[in-house]
């Protein structure tokens, strides 16, 4: 992670019209790192709100629930009364 003064310098050079390759050369940083910081606008430290990832099972969940319910019903019928 870069120090804030490095980020400020990247932003300053970016506003002057320099690209990531030129900025990286001047500041002795990796071009990809410079490009990453050039894209960021808000450095307040607040993380982005993460949305839950979709599960590969999501399309199948209704069918799985149906099978489980059928199994529950069968189990109730088959078990002898005590």
Phi and psi restraints in degrees (range 20) as a CNS / XPLOR table:
assign (resid 1 and name C) (resid 2 and name N)
       (resid 2 and name CA) (resid 2 and name C) 1.0 -83.0 20.0 2
assign (resid 2 and name N) (resid 2 and name CA)
       (resid 2 and name C) (resid 3 and name N) 1.0 155.8 20.0 2
assign (resid 2 and name C) (resid 3 and name N)
       (resid 3 and name CA) (resid 3 and name C) 1.0 -77.3 20.0 2
assign (resid 3 and name N) (resid 3 and name CA)
       (resid 3 and name C) (resid 4 and name N) 1.0 157.8 20.0 2
assign (resid 3 and name C) (resid 4 and name N)
       (resid 4 and name CA) (resid 4 and name C) 1.0 -61.2 20.0 2
assign (resid 4 and name N) (resid 4 and name CA)
       (resid 4 and name C) (resid 5 and name N) 1.0 -34.9 20.0 2
assign (resid 4 and name C) (resid 5 and name N)
       (resid 5 and name CA) (resid 5 and name C) 1.0 -67.9 20.0 2
assign (resid 5 and name N) (resid 5 and name CA)
       (resid 5 and name C) (resid 6 and name N) 1.0 -30.9 20.0 2
assign (resid 5 and name C) (resid 6 and name N)
       (resid 6 and name CA) (resid 6 and name C) 1.0 -69.5 20.0 2
assign (resid 6 and name N) (resid 6 and name CA)
       (resid 6 and name C) (resid 7 and name N) 1.0 -41.1 20.0 2
assign (resid 6 and name C) (resid 7 and name N)
       (resid 7 and name CA) (resid 7 and name C) 1.0 -64.0 20.0 2
assign (resid 7 and name N) (resid 7 and name CA)
       (resid 7 and name C) (resid 8 and name N) 1.0 -43.2 20.0 2
assign (resid 7 and name C) (resid 8 and name N)
       (resid 8 and name CA) (resid 8 and name C) 1.0 -58.8 20.0 2
assign (resid 8 and name N) (resid 8 and name CA)
       (resid 8 and name C) (resid 9 and name N) 1.0 -41.5 20.0 2
assign (resid 8 and name C) (resid 9 and name N)
       (resid 9 and name CA) (resid 9 and name C) 1.0 -65.4 20.0 2
assign (resid 9 and name N) (resid 9 and name CA)
       (resid 9 and name C) (resid 10 and name N) 1.0 -41.0 20.0 2
assign (resid 9 and name C) (resid 10 and name N)
       (resid 10 and name CA) (resid 10 and name C) 1.0 -60.3 20.0 2
assign (resid 10 and name N) (resid 10 and name CA)
       (resid 10 and name C) (resid 11 and name N) 1.0 -47.8 20.0 2
assign (resid 10 and name C) (resid 11 and name N)
       (resid 11 and name CA) (resid 11 and name C) 1.0 -63.1 20.0 2
assign (resid 11 and name N) (resid 11 and name CA)
       (resid 11 and name C) (resid 12 and name N) 1.0 -39.7 20.0 2
assign (resid 11 and name C) (resid 12 and name N)
       (resid 12 and name CA) (resid 12 and name C) 1.0 -61.7 20.0 2
assign (resid 12 and name N) (resid 12 and name CA)
       (resid 12 and name C) (resid 13 and name N) 1.0 -47.8 20.0 2
assign (resid 12 and name C) (resid 13 and name N)
       (resid 13 and name CA) (resid 13 and name C) 1.0 -67.6 20.0 2
assign (resid 13 and name N) (resid 13 and name CA)
       (resid 13 and name C) (resid 14 and name N) 1.0 -33.5 20.0 2
assign (resid 13 and name C) (resid 14 and name N)
       (resid 14 and name CA) (resid 14 and name C) 1.0 -63.5 20.0 2
assign (resid 14 and name N) (resid 14 and name CA)
       (resid 14 and name C) (resid 15 and name N) 1.0 -44.5 20.0 2
assign (resid 14 and name C) (resid 15 and name N)
       (resid 15 and name CA) (resid 15 and name C) 1.0 -66.2 20.0 2
assign (resid 15 and name N) (resid 15 and name CA)
       (resid 15 and name C) (resid 16 and name N) 1.0 -22.9 20.0 2
assign (resid 15 and name C) (resid 16 and name N)
       (resid 16 and name CA) (resid 16 and name C) 1.0 -82.0 20.0 2
assign (resid 16 and name N) (resid 16 and name CA)
       (resid 16 and name C) (resid 17 and name N) 1.0 -2.5 20.0 2
assign (resid 16 and name C) (resid 17 and name N)
       (resid 17 and name CA) (resid 17 and name C) 1.0 98.1 20.0 2
assign (resid 17 and name N) (resid 17 and name CA)
       (resid 17 and name C) (resid 18 and name N) 1.0 8.1 20.0 2
assign (resid 17 and name C) (resid 18 and name N)
       (resid 18 and name CA) (resid 18 and name C) 1.0 -82.0 20.0 2
assign (resid 18 and name N) (resid 18 and name CA)
       (resid 18 and name C) (resid 19 and name N) 1.0 148.9 20.0 2
assign (resid 18 and name C) (resid 19 and name N)
       (resid 19 and name CA) (resid 19 and name C) 1.0 -92.6 20.0 2
assign (resid 19 and name N) (resid 19 and name CA)
       (resid 19 and name C) (resid 20 and name N) 1.0 174.5 20.0 2
assign (resid 19 and name C) (resid 20 and name N)
       (resid 20 and name CA) (resid 20 and name C) 1.0 -61.8 20.0 2
assign (resid 20 and name N) (resid 20 and name CA)
       (resid 20 and name C) (resid 21 and name N) 1.0 -36.0 20.0 2
assign (resid 20 and name C) (resid 21 and name N)
       (resid 21 and name CA) (resid 21 and name C) 1.0 -65.4 20.0 2
assign (resid 21 and name N) (resid 21 and name CA)
       (resid 21 and name C) (resid 22 and name N) 1.0 -45.0 20.0 2
assign (resid 21 and name C) (resid 22 and name N)
       (resid 22 and name CA) (resid 22 and name C) 1.0 -66.8 20.0 2
assign (resid 22 and name N) (resid 22 and name CA)
       (resid 22 and name C) (resid 23 and name N) 1.0 -41.8 20.0 2
assign (resid 22 and name C) (resid 23 and name N)
       (resid 23 and name CA) (resid 23 and name C) 1.0 -64.7 20.0 2
assign (resid 23 and name N) (resid 23 and name CA)
       (resid 23 and name C) (resid 24 and name N) 1.0 -44.1 20.0 2
assign (resid 23 and name C) (resid 24 and name N)
       (resid 24 and name CA) (resid 24 and name C) 1.0 -59.5 20.0 2
assign (resid 24 and name N) (resid 24 and name CA)
       (resid 24 and name C) (resid 25 and name N) 1.0 -41.0 20.0 2
assign (resid 24 and name C) (resid 25 and name N)
       (resid 25 and name CA) (resid 25 and name C) 1.0 -65.2 20.0 2
assign (resid 25 and name N) (resid 25 and name CA)
       (resid 25 and name C) (resid 26 and name N) 1.0 -42.4 20.0 2
assign (resid 25 and name C) (resid 26 and name N)
       (resid 26 and name CA) (resid 26 and name C) 1.0 -68.1 20.0 2
assign (resid 26 and name N) (resid 26 and name CA)
       (resid 26 and name C) (resid 27 and name N) 1.0 -36.0 20.0 2
assign (resid 26 and name C) (resid 27 and name N)
       (resid 27 and name CA) (resid 27 and name C) 1.0 -100.6 20.0 2
assign (resid 27 and name N) (resid 27 and name CA)
       (resid 27 and name C) (resid 28 and name N) 1.0 1.8 20.0 2
assign (resid 27 and name C) (resid 28 and name N)
       (resid 28 and name CA) (resid 28 and name C) 1.0 57.3 20.0 2
assign (resid 28 and name N) (resid 28 and name CA)
       (resid 28 and name C) (resid 29 and name N) 1.0 48.8 20.0 2
assign (resid 28 and name C) (resid 29 and name N)
       (resid 29 and name CA) (resid 29 and name C) 1.0 -123.4 20.0 2
assign (resid 29 and name N) (resid 29 and name CA)
       (resid 29 and name C) (resid 30 and name N) 1.0 165.1 20.0 2
assign (resid 29 and name C) (resid 30 and name N)
       (resid 30 and name CA) (resid 30 and name C) 1.0 -72.2 20.0 2
assign (resid 30 and name N) (resid 30 and name CA)
       (resid 30 and name C) (resid 31 and name N) 1.0 139.9 20.0 2
assign (resid 30 and name C) (resid 31 and name N)
       (resid 31 and name CA) (resid 31 and name C) 1.0 -60.1 20.0 2
assign (resid 31 and name N) (resid 31 and name CA)
       (resid 31 and name C) (resid 32 and name N) 1.0 -39.1 20.0 2
assign (resid 31 and name C) (resid 32 and name N)
       (resid 32 and name CA) (resid 32 and name C) 1.0 -66.9 20.0 2
assign (resid 32 and name N) (resid 32 and name CA)
       (resid 32 and name C) (resid 33 and name N) 1.0 -37.3 20.0 2
assign (resid 32 and name C) (resid 33 and name N)
       (resid 33 and name CA) (resid 33 and name C) 1.0 -65.0 20.0 2
assign (resid 33 and name N) (resid 33 and name CA)
       (resid 33 and name C) (resid 34 and name N) 1.0 -44.3 20.0 2
assign (resid 33 and name C) (resid 34 and name N)
       (resid 34 and name CA) (resid 34 and name C) 1.0 -62.1 20.0 2
assign (resid 34 and name N) (resid 34 and name CA)
       (resid 34 and name C) (resid 35 and name N) 1.0 -44.3 20.0 2
assign (resid 34 and name C) (resid 35 and name N)
       (resid 35 and name CA) (resid 35 and name C) 1.0 -61.1 20.0 2
assign (resid 35 and name N) (resid 35 and name CA)
       (resid 35 and name C) (resid 36 and name N) 1.0 -39.3 20.0 2
assign (resid 35 and name C) (resid 36 and name N)
       (resid 36 and name CA) (resid 36 and name C) 1.0 -61.3 20.0 2
assign (resid 36 and name N) (resid 36 and name CA)
       (resid 36 and name C) (resid 37 and name N) 1.0 -46.2 20.0 2
assign (resid 36 and name C) (resid 37 and name N)
       (resid 37 and name CA) (resid 37 and name C) 1.0 -73.4 20.0 2
assign (resid 37 and name N) (resid 37 and name CA)
       (resid 37 and name C) (resid 38 and name N) 1.0 -24.3 20.0 2
assign (resid 37 and name C) (resid 38 and name N)
       (resid 38 and name CA) (resid 38 and name C) 1.0 -68.3 20.0 2
assign (resid 38 and name N) (resid 38 and name CA)
       (resid 38 and name C) (resid 39 and name N) 1.0 -28.1 20.0 2
assign (resid 38 and name C) (resid 39 and name N)
       (resid 39 and name CA) (resid 39 and name C) 1.0 -78.8 20.0 2
assign (resid 39 and name N) (resid 39 and name CA)
       (resid 39 and name C) (resid 40 and name N) 1.0 -25.8 20.0 2
assign (resid 39 and name C) (resid 40 and name N)
       (resid 40 and name CA) (resid 40 and name C) 1.0 -79.0 20.0 2
assign (resid 40 and name N) (resid 40 and name CA)
       (resid 40 and name C) (resid 41 and name N) 1.0 133.5 20.0 2
assign (resid 40 and name C) (resid 41 and name N)
       (resid 41 and name CA) (resid 41 and name C) 1.0 -107.0 20.0 2
assign (resid 41 and name N) (resid 41 and name CA)
       (resid 41 and name C) (resid 42 and name N) 1.0 -32.9 20.0 2
assign (resid 41 and name C) (resid 42 and name N)
       (resid 42 and name CA) (resid 42 and name C) 1.0 -112.3 20.0 2
assign (resid 42 and name N) (resid 42 and name CA)
       (resid 42 and name C) (resid 43 and name N) 1.0 114.6 20.0 2
assign (resid 42 and name C) (resid 43 and name N)
       (resid 43 and name CA) (resid 43 and name C) 1.0 -107.5 20.0 2
assign (resid 43 and name N) (resid 43 and name CA)
       (resid 43 and name C) (resid 44 and name N) 1.0 29.6 20.0 2
assign (resid 43 and name C) (resid 44 and name N)
       (resid 44 and name CA) (resid 44 and name C) 1.0 -74.2 20.0 2
assign (resid 44 and name N) (resid 44 and name CA)
       (resid 44 and name C) (resid 45 and name N) 1.0 -11.4 20.0 2
assign (resid 44 and name C) (resid 45 and name N)
       (resid 45 and name CA) (resid 45 and name C) 1.0 93.6 20.0 2
assign (resid 45 and name N) (resid 45 and name CA)
       (resid 45 and name C) (resid 46 and name N) 1.0 -7.6 20.0 2
assign (resid 45 and name C) (resid 46 and name N)
       (resid 46 and name CA) (resid 46 and name C) 1.0 -74.4 20.0 2
assign (resid 46 and name N) (resid 46 and name CA)
       (resid 46 and name C) (resid 47 and name N) 1.0 130.8 20.0 2
assign (resid 46 and name C) (resid 47 and name N)
       (resid 47 and name CA) (resid 47 and name C) 1.0 -82.5 20.0 2
assign (resid 47 and name N) (resid 47 and name CA)
       (resid 47 and name C) (resid 48 and name N) 1.0 154.7 20.0 2
assign (resid 47 and name C) (resid 48 and name N)
       (resid 48 and name CA) (resid 48 and name C) 1.0 -68.6 20.0 2
assign (resid 48 and name N) (resid 48 and name CA)
       (resid 48 and name C) (resid 49 and name N) 1.0 150.8 20.0 2
assign (resid 48 and name C) (resid 49 and name N)
       (resid 49 and name CA) (resid 49 and name C) 1.0 -72.5 20.0 2
assign (resid 49 and name N) (resid 49 and name CA)
       (resid 49 and name C) (resid 50 and name N) 1.0 123.3 20.0 2
assign (resid 49 and name C) (resid 50 and name N)
       (resid 50 and name CA) (resid 50 and name C) 1.0 -87.8 20.0 2
assign (resid 50 and name N) (resid 50 and name CA)
       (resid 50 and name C) (resid 51 and name N) 1.0 132.2 20.0 2
assign (resid 50 and name C) (resid 51 and name N)
       (resid 51 and name CA) (resid 51 and name C) 1.0 -99.2 20.0 2
assign (resid 51 and name N) (resid 51 and name CA)
       (resid 51 and name C) (resid 52 and name N) 1.0 147.4 20.0 2
assign (resid 51 and name C) (resid 52 and name N)
       (resid 52 and name CA) (resid 52 and name C) 1.0 -62.9 20.0 2
assign (resid 52 and name N) (resid 52 and name CA)
       (resid 52 and name C) (resid 53 and name N) 1.0 139.8 20.0 2
assign (resid 52 and name C) (resid 53 and name N)
       (resid 53 and name CA) (resid 53 and name C) 1.0 -74.2 20.0 2
assign (resid 53 and name N) (resid 53 and name CA)
       (resid 53 and name C) (resid 54 and name N) 1.0 144.4 20.0 2
assign (resid 53 and name C) (resid 54 and name N)
       (resid 54 and name CA) (resid 54 and name C) 1.0 -74.6 20.0 2
assign (resid 54 and name N) (resid 54 and name CA)
       (resid 54 and name C) (resid 55 and name N) 1.0 135.5 20.0 2
assign (resid 54 and name C) (resid 55 and name N)
       (resid 55 and name CA) (resid 55 and name C) 1.0 -83.8 20.0 2
assign (resid 55 and name N) (resid 55 and name CA)
       (resid 55 and name C) (resid 56 and name N) 1.0 149.5 20.0 2
assign (resid 55 and name C) (resid 56 and name N)
       (resid 56 and name CA) (resid 56 and name C) 1.0 -67.1 20.0 2
assign (resid 56 and name N) (resid 56 and name CA)
       (resid 56 and name C) (resid 57 and name N) 1.0 -18.7 20.0 2
assign (resid 56 and name C) (resid 57 and name N)
       (resid 57 and name CA) (resid 57 and name C) 1.0 -85.9 20.0 2
assign (resid 57 and name N) (resid 57 and name CA)
       (resid 57 and name C) (resid 58 and name N) 1.0 -12.5 20.0 2
assign (resid 57 and name C) (resid 58 and name N)
       (resid 58 and name CA) (resid 58 and name C) 1.0 -49.8 20.0 2
assign (resid 58 and name N) (resid 58 and name CA)
       (resid 58 and name C) (resid 59 and name N) 1.0 -45.5 20.0 2
assign (resid 58 and name C) (resid 59 and name N)
       (resid 59 and name CA) (resid 59 and name C) 1.0 -64.2 20.0 2
assign (resid 59 and name N) (resid 59 and name CA)
       (resid 59 and name C) (resid 60 and name N) 1.0 -22.8 20.0 2
assign (resid 59 and name C) (resid 60 and name N)
       (resid 60 and name CA) (resid 60 and name C) 1.0 -98.0 20.0 2
assign (resid 60 and name N) (resid 60 and name CA)
       (resid 60 and name C) (resid 61 and name N) 1.0 -9.1 20.0 2
assign (resid 60 and name C) (resid 61 and name N)
       (resid 61 and name CA) (resid 61 and name C) 1.0 -57.9 20.0 2
assign (resid 61 and name N) (resid 61 and name CA)
       (resid 61 and name C) (resid 62 and name N) 1.0 -41.9 20.0 2
assign (resid 61 and name C) (resid 62 and name N)
       (resid 62 and name CA) (resid 62 and name C) 1.0 -60.5 20.0 2
assign (resid 62 and name N) (resid 62 and name CA)
       (resid 62 and name C) (resid 63 and name N) 1.0 -40.6 20.0 2
assign (resid 62 and name C) (resid 63 and name N)
       (resid 63 and name CA) (resid 63 and name C) 1.0 -67.2 20.0 2
assign (resid 63 and name N) (resid 63 and name CA)
       (resid 63 and name C) (resid 64 and name N) 1.0 -42.1 20.0 2
assign (resid 63 and name C) (resid 64 and name N)
       (resid 64 and name CA) (resid 64 and name C) 1.0 -62.2 20.0 2
assign (resid 64 and name N) (resid 64 and name CA)
       (resid 64 and name C) (resid 65 and name N) 1.0 -43.3 20.0 2
assign (resid 64 and name C) (resid 65 and name N)
       (resid 65 and name CA) (resid 65 and name C) 1.0 -60.8 20.0 2
assign (resid 65 and name N) (resid 65 and name CA)
       (resid 65 and name C) (resid 66 and name N) 1.0 -40.1 20.0 2
assign (resid 65 and name C) (resid 66 and name N)
       (resid 66 and name CA) (resid 66 and name C) 1.0 -62.2 20.0 2
assign (resid 66 and name N) (resid 66 and name CA)
       (resid 66 and name C) (resid 67 and name N) 1.0 -45.5 20.0 2
assign (resid 66 and name C) (resid 67 and name N)
       (resid 67 and name CA) (resid 67 and name C) 1.0 -61.6 20.0 2
assign (resid 67 and name N) (resid 67 and name CA)
       (resid 67 and name C) (resid 68 and name N) 1.0 -43.2 20.0 2
assign (resid 67 and name C) (resid 68 and name N)
       (resid 68 and name CA) (resid 68 and name C) 1.0 -63.8 20.0 2
assign (resid 68 and name N) (resid 68 and name CA)
       (resid 68 and name C) (resid 69 and name N) 1.0 -39.3 20.0 2
assign (resid 68 and name C) (resid 69 and name N)
       (resid 69 and name CA) (resid 69 and name C) 1.0 -66.4 20.0 2
assign (resid 69 and name N) (resid 69 and name CA)
       (resid 69 and name C) (resid 70 and name N) 1.0 -43.1 20.0 2
assign (resid 69 and name C) (resid 70 and name N)
       (resid 70 and name CA) (resid 70 and name C) 1.0 -61.0 20.0 2
assign (resid 70 and name N) (resid 70 and name CA)
       (resid 70 and name C) (resid 71 and name N) 1.0 -41.6 20.0 2
assign (resid 70 and name C) (resid 71 and name N)
       (resid 71 and name CA) (resid 71 and name C) 1.0 -64.7 20.0 2
assign (resid 71 and name N) (resid 71 and name CA)
       (resid 71 and name C) (resid 72 and name N) 1.0 -40.5 20.0 2
assign (resid 71 and name C) (resid 72 and name N)
       (resid 72 and name CA) (resid 72 and name C) 1.0 -62.0 20.0 2
assign (resid 72 and name N) (resid 72 and name CA)
       (resid 72 and name C) (resid 73 and name N) 1.0 -43.3 20.0 2
assign (resid 72 and name C) (resid 73 and name N)
       (resid 73 and name CA) (resid 73 and name C) 1.0 -64.6 20.0 2
assign (resid 73 and name N) (resid 73 and name CA)
       (resid 73 and name C) (resid 74 and name N) 1.0 -44.6 20.0 2
assign (resid 73 and name C) (resid 74 and name N)
       (resid 74 and name CA) (resid 74 and name C) 1.0 -61.5 20.0 2
assign (resid 74 and name N) (resid 74 and name CA)
       (resid 74 and name C) (resid 75 and name N) 1.0 -41.0 20.0 2
assign (resid 74 and name C) (resid 75 and name N)
       (resid 75 and name CA) (resid 75 and name C) 1.0 -64.1 20.0 2
assign (resid 75 and name N) (resid 75 and name CA)
       (resid 75 and name C) (resid 76 and name N) 1.0 -37.9 20.0 2
assign (resid 75 and name C) (resid 76 and name N)
       (resid 76 and name CA) (resid 76 and name C) 1.0 -66.9 20.0 2
assign (resid 76 and name N) (resid 76 and name CA)
       (resid 76 and name C) (resid 77 and name N) 1.0 -37.6 20.0 2
assign (resid 76 and name C) (resid 77 and name N)
       (resid 77 and name CA) (resid 77 and name C) 1.0 -73.3 20.0 2
assign (resid 77 and name N) (resid 77 and name CA)
       (resid 77 and name C) (resid 78 and name N) 1.0 -40.2 20.0 2
assign (resid 77 and name C) (resid 78 and name N)
       (resid 78 and name CA) (resid 78 and name C) 1.0 -77.0 20.0 2
assign (resid 78 and name N) (resid 78 and name CA)
       (resid 78 and name C) (resid 79 and name N) 1.0 -33.2 20.0 2
assign (resid 78 and name C) (resid 79 and name N)
       (resid 79 and name CA) (resid 79 and name C) 1.0 -66.0 20.0 2
assign (resid 79 and name N) (resid 79 and name CA)
       (resid 79 and name C) (resid 80 and name N) 1.0 131.5 20.0 2
assign (resid 79 and name C) (resid 80 and name N)
       (resid 80 and name CA) (resid 80 and name C) 1.0 -70.4 20.0 2
assign (resid 80 and name N) (resid 80 and name CA)
       (resid 80 and name C) (resid 81 and name N) 1.0 151.7 20.0 2
assign (resid 80 and name C) (resid 81 and name N)
       (resid 81 and name CA) (resid 81 and name C) 1.0 -73.2 20.0 2
assign (resid 81 and name N) (resid 81 and name CA)
       (resid 81 and name C) (resid 82 and name N) 1.0 144.3 20.0 2
